[in-house]
Amino acid sequence: MLTKLDTAITTAVTATSKELVATVYRDTGSTDEPRHLEQVLISLINELLDLARSNPFPIDAARVIGRRLAEAPFDRTRMLAPATRALLGFAPGSYGSLVHTRWPLVASHAIDSYAEALQQRALAQQEASMEAAVSVRVQEIAALQNRLRHEATHDALTDLANRSLLQDRVRLMAGDRSGGVGLLLIDLDDFKQINDGHGHSVGDEVLVEISRRLRTACPPEAVVCRYGGDEFVLALPARRNSLGELAMRVLAALHDPVATCAGPVPVSASVGTAYCPAGRACDFSDLLRSADRAMYSAKTAGKRRFAVSELDEEESEPGGFIPARLQYDAAVAG
């Protein structure tokens, strides 16, 4: 049977819990169910009261109970200050009794532990936030580095490979002695007339569309480079007899006019090819020079066609690529 003292303590515990929950709702805007919070607080305070009656007094157990105030369902509340006032202001039992005397010590250890738990949680959240911020920053830096590397190796207008990337890729291809290296030099015919007649913005539209068509016409292993102005270079691991086929595909891809803001703009190109056989030392400058000579031969022969530069071992210099025999082909009839 409960004594009057027990009944009074139970009533005080209930009243303290209700007051604390009401304060939390008023000061912090908690959205938890009040009745549930009250029941949990009543249970915790009763556990602390049992510790106050224990002999010897278990400090560690009081601190464990205090840490529970930082856990669910209180983890979304901010109630350190109101909990401190409520628990330290609670005076159970009659004056001078064991529970009355020990309660301030019990409550202070519980509150101290609660405060430490809140601090640890705040530090953990801050650390997680800092790690997230650092992670985002690292990703931003990595993205910036990738973008800078891409910009350093690609043409700004067409996003094709630039000269630096082309030479690096040709060097890698030449390092594979199991196959040869083919090069196509593509020069747009009469591109200056497009710029002069329609303006450079239309000329840029043409270059961008030409770049797209070249990507489509070339095999995946090819490097497509805007070498400068209206000149493009294709490099790929190849067999000698495959370069003519690729040149025909390129000329066919550039046969139709380009749709621009100024209307359809006719385009065509002259192409020169050069080839470095497998096992031979491959110098990029010599290979490009041979393709360039072949391209000018194609222009001289009437444009809209390609010329194949073939290596004559008897006439060429060691390691050089001199177009000893030129072959002309109209790419597209009409």
Secondary structure, DSSP 4 states (H G I P E B T S, - for coil): ---HHHHHHHHHHHHHHHHHHHHHHHHH---S-HHHHHHHHHHHHHHHHHHHHSSS--HHHHHHHHHHTTSTTSTT---HHHHHHHHHH---SSTTSHHHHHHHHHHHHHHHHHHHHHHHHHHHHHHHHHHHHHHHHHHHHHHHHHHHHHHHHB-TTT--B-HHHHHHHHHHHHH-TTSEEEEEEEEETTHHHHHHHH-HHHHHHHHHHHHHHHHHHS-TT-EEEEEETTEEEEEEEE-TTHHHHHHHHHHHHTSSPEEETTEEE---EEEEEEEE-TTS---HHHHHHHHHHHHHHHHHTTSSEEEEEEE-TTTSPTT---EEEEEEEESS--
